[in-house]
Amino acid sequence: MADNKDFAVFEVFSQKTPTSQFVQQYSLLAPNHEVALAMARENFLRRDTCYNIMVVKREDMHVLPSEERWALERMDNKDYRTTKGYAELQARWRHHKEQYEKKQAANK
């Protein structure tokens, strides 16, 4: 039997439908990608159906270091990028349309 040093930790992701996102399911130990994929496939055959599975060696996954996470904080002036920023859009359009129509009527 091989030592644990010959094995790597793989993260297993599944996709329920062709249009859904991959979701992390669990981790497993395997000697390589092919065996990890076979183990994940066998595991999913006993569970719910899924459209696709993916295995990624954990050491190949990289996260943003904690000292750099400040860059992910939202700026206060970006409300237009959220749905909240569009709440009064209809009223704004109505106001501009009325102003335009008044201007057109005054020019006649």
C-alpha positions in Angstrom: 0.0 0.0 0.0 1.3 3.5 -0.8 2.1 6.1 1.8 -0.1 9.1 2.2 2.7 11.2 0.8 1.9 9.6 -2.6 -1.7 10.9 -2.3 -3.1 14.3 -2.8 -6.3 15.9 -1.6 -8.8 16.6 -4.4 -11.8 18.8 -4.1 -14.9 17.3 -5.9 -17.4 19.6 -7.6 -20.7 18.7 -9.2 -23.0 20.3 -11.7 -26.7 19.4 -11.5 -27.7 20.6 -15.0 -25.9 21.9 -18.0 -26.7 25.5 -17.1 -26.1 25.3 -13.3 -22.9 26.2 -11.6 -20.4 23.8 -10.1 -20.8 23.3 -6.4 -18.1 21.9 -4.1 -19.3 18.6 -2.6 -16.4 17.0 -0.6 -12.7 16.2 -0.5 -11.0 12.9 -1.2 -7.5 11.4 -1.2 -6.2 10.0 -4.5 -2.8 9.4 -6.2 -3.8 11.3 -9.4 -6.6 13.1 -11.2 -7.8 10.0 -13.0 -8.3 8.0 -9.9 -9.9 11.0 -8.1 -12.3 11.3 -11.0 -13.1 7.6 -10.9 -13.7 7.7 -7.1 -15.9 10.8 -7.5 -17.9 9.1 -10.3 -18.5 6.0 -8.2 -19.6 8.1 -5.3 -22.1 10.1 -7.3 -23.5 6.9 -8.9 -24.8 6.1 -5.4 -26.3 9.5 -4.8 -28.4 12.0 -6.7 -28.0 12.3 -10.5 -25.8 15.1 -11.8 -24.8 16.4 -15.2 -21.1 16.7 -14.6 -18.4 16.3 -12.0 -15.0 17.9 -11.6 -12.0 17.2 -9.4 -9.3 19.8 -8.6 -6.1 19.2 -6.7 -6.4 21.3 -3.5 -2.8 22.5 -3.9 -3.8 24.0 -7.3 -6.5 26.1 -5.8 -5.4 29.6 -4.7 -7.3 32.1 -2.6 -6.8 35.8 -2.0 -4.6 36.3 1.0 -6.3 38.0 4.0 -4.1 41.1 3.7 -5.4 41.7 0.2 -9.1 41.1 0.9 -9.6 44.9 1.5 -9.7 45.2 -2.3 -13.0 43.3 -2.3 -14.8 45.8 -0.2 -17.6 47.7 -2.0 -17.2 51.4 -2.7 -20.0 53.6 -1.4 -20.8 55.2 -4.8 -21.7 52.1 -6.7 -25.4 51.9 -6.0 -26.1 52.0 -9.7 -24.5 48.5 -10.0 -27.1 46.9 -7.7 -30.9 46.5 -8.2 -31.4 49.0 -5.4 -29.9 51.6 -7.7 -32.6 51.0 -10.3 -35.6 51.4 -7.9 -36.4 54.9 -9.0 -35.5 54.4 -12.7 -39.0 54.5 -14.0 -39.7 57.8 -12.1 -36.5 59.3 -13.5 -37.5 58.4 -17.1 -41.0 59.8 -16.6 -39.5 63.1 -15.3 -37.1 63.4 -18.2 -39.9 62.5 -20.7 -42.1 65.2 -19.2 -39.3 67.8 -19.3 -38.7 66.9 -23.0 -42.3 67.1 -23.9 -42.7 70.5 -22.1 -39.6 71.8 -24.0 -41.0 70.5 -27.3 -44.4 72.1 -26.6 -42.8 75.4 -25.8 -40.8 75.4 -29.0 -44.0 75.1 -31.2 
